[in-house]
Amino acid sequence: MNKDLAIAIPTFNRDEIIAKNFGQILPEIVKYSIPLYISDNSNNRKTEEFLKHLKVRYKNIFYYKNHIDIGHD
């Protein structure tokens, strides 16, 4: 795991945007073992389902689903 860089992504109902962006950046993230931290404040499970399939291939994804709406801050 890369100890110099990590990517943190807060999200709220942006599963389509995350899927599109991950498709573009995933090769570099895998190549350099960059950990991804996703904090999901969505009111659905689409982001979680997308990441569940992605975690099979890439182990450095750390996902947290908020159980209550805590807002963007």
C-alpha positions, 0 to 999 in steps of 0.5 A, spaced: 500 500 500 502 506 498 504 510 504 504 517 501 498 518 497 490 516 499 484 518 496 478 520 500 471 521 496 465 523 500 459 521 496 451 522 496 447 519 490 453 519 485 454 512 484 454 513 476 459 519 477 463 514 481 463 508 476 465 513 470 471 516 474 473 509 477 473 506 470 478 512 468 483 512 474 483 505 477 489 502 472 493 508 476 490 506 482 492 499 482 499 500 479 501 504 485 497 501 490 493 507 492 488 506 498 481 509 496 476 511 502 469 512 500 464 515 505 457 514 503 451 519 505 446 516 500 439 514 501 440 508 496 445 502 496 447 503 489 454 506 490 455 500 495 453 495 490 458 498 485 464 498 490 462 491 492 463 488 485 470 492 485 473 490 491 473 483 489 479 485 484 482 491 488 483 490 496 485 497 497 478 500 497 475 502 504 467 503 504 463 506 510 456 507 509 453 513 514 446 510 517 443 517 518 444 523 513 449 527 516 450 532 511 456 534 506 460 537 512 
